[in-house]
Amino acid sequence: MEVDSITEKIIGCAIKVHRALGPGLLEKTYEVCLAHEIVKEGLVVRRQVELPVIYDGLRLDAGYRIDLLVEERVIVELKTVEQFHPIHEAQLISYLKLSNLKVGLLINFNVTMLKSGVKRLMN
């Protein structure tokens, strides 16, 4: 399956979760529900995937975790914030670089319309 199709399915699942639950809940709640919907779409998803930092041959297990990794190709970082800040995008870009992946979705569930809370970023 192409990455564009994967991201479309993820966004569709996120919209479904947001319509059902609305804004204002904890990030973990959206994570569990979104993972459930993604699996229902027939995609493979892993939650809270450890992401080590490799520096000069040194492996640092610094506690970085990818919220959702879908089909081993798309990183999904979830937020429940008033608005995105540059640090949120920087975090996702860093995760893409560290994992050697190309595409990530930043999804903020703390918005009235989820469409305004989704950003697709590329490495």
C-alpha positions as CSV (number, residue, x, y, z in Angstrom):
1,M,0.0,0.0,0.0
2,E,1.3,3.4,-0.9
3,V,2.1,6.0,1.8
4,D,-0.6,8.4,0.6
5,S,-3.2,5.7,1.0
6,I,-2.0,4.9,4.5
7,T,-2.1,8.5,5.6
8,E,-5.6,9.0,4.1
9,K,-6.8,6.0,6.1
10,I,-5.2,7.3,9.3
11,I,-6.7,10.7,8.9
12,G,-10.1,9.2,8.2
13,C,-9.8,7.1,11.4
14,A,-8.7,10.2,13.4
15,I,-11.8,12.1,12.1
16,K,-14.0,9.2,13.2
17,V,-12.5,9.2,16.7
18,H,-12.7,13.0,17.0
19,R,-16.4,13.0,15.9
20,A,-17.2,10.4,18.5
21,L,-15.2,11.8,21.4
22,G,-14.7,15.4,20.7
23,P,-11.9,17.5,22.1
24,G,-10.8,17.8,25.7
25,L,-9.6,14.3,26.6
26,L,-6.2,13.0,27.4
27,E,-3.8,12.2,24.6
28,K,-3.6,8.5,25.7
29,T,-7.3,8.1,25.2
30,Y,-7.1,9.3,21.6
31,E,-4.0,7.1,21.0
32,V,-5.8,3.9,22.1
33,C,-9.0,4.7,20.2
34,L,-7.1,5.7,17.0
35,A,-5.0,2.6,17.1
36,H,-8.2,0.5,17.4
37,E,-9.7,2.3,14.4
38,I,-6.5,1.9,12.3
39,V,-6.5,-1.9,13.0
40,K,-10.2,-2.1,12.0
41,E,-9.0,-0.6,8.6
42,G,-6.7,-3.6,8.2
43,L,-3.4,-1.7,8.9
44,V,-0.7,-2.8,11.2
45,V,-0.1,-0.4,14.1
46,R,2.4,-0.3,17.0
47,R,2.0,2.0,20.0
48,Q,4.7,3.7,22.0
49,V,7.6,2.5,19.9
50,E,11.0,3.1,21.5
51,L,13.2,5.4,19.4
52,P,16.9,5.3,20.3
53,V,19.3,8.1,19.4
54,I,22.4,6.9,17.7
55,Y,25.3,9.3,18.0
56,D,28.9,8.5,16.8
57,G,28.2,4.8,17.3
58,L,26.7,5.3,20.7
59,R,23.2,4.1,21.3
60,L,21.2,6.3,23.7
61,D,17.9,5.0,25.0
62,A,16.7,8.4,26.1
63,G,13.1,7.6,26.5
64,Y,11.9,8.9,23.1
65,R,8.7,7.1,21.9
66,I,6.7,7.2,18.7
67,D,3.0,7.4,19.6
68,L,1.9,5.3,16.7
69,L,3.9,3.6,13.9
70,V,1.6,2.5,11.1
71,E,2.7,-0.2,8.6
72,E,6.3,0.5,9.7
73,R,6.1,3.5,7.3
74,V,4.2,6.4,8.9
75,I,4.8,8.0,12.2
76,V,1.8,9.5,13.9
77,E,2.4,11.9,16.8
78,L,-0.7,12.9,18.8
79,K,-1.2,16.1,20.7
80,T,-4.0,17.6,22.8
81,V,-2.8,21.2,22.8
82,E,-4.4,24.6,22.2
83,Q,-2.5,25.0,19.0
84,F,0.6,23.6,17.3
85,H,3.9,25.2,18.0
86,P,7.2,24.9,16.1
87,I,8.5,22.5,18.7
88,H,5.8,20.0,17.8
89,E,6.8,19.9,14.1
90,A,10.5,19.8,15.1
91,Q,9.8,16.8,17.3
92,L,8.1,14.9,14.4
93,I,10.9,15.8,12.0
94,S,13.5,14.6,14.5
95,Y,11.6,11.3,14.9
96,L,11.5,10.9,11.1
97,K,15.2,11.5,10.8
98,L,16.1,9.1,13.7
99,S,13.9,6.4,12.3
100,N,14.9,6.9,8.6
101,L,11.2,7.3,7.7
102,K,9.8,9.8,5.2
103,V,6.3,10.6,6.3
104,G,4.7,11.6,9.5
105,L,1.3,12.9,10.7
106,L,0.9,15.4,13.5
107,I,-2.6,15.2,14.9
108,N,-4.1,17.6,17.5
109,F,-7.3,16.4,18.9
110,N,-7.9,19.5,21.0
111,V,-9.6,21.4,18.2
112,T,-13.2,22.0,17.1
113,M,-12.7,20.6,13.6
114,L,-10.0,17.9,13.2
115,K,-9.2,19.1,9.7
116,S,-7.5,22.1,11.3
117,G,-5.5,19.8,13.6
118,V,-3.7,17.7,11.1
119,K,-0.3,18.3,9.5
120,R,1.5,16.0,7.2
121,L,5.3,16.3,7.4
122,M,8.0,14.8,5.2
123,N,11.7,14.2,5.9
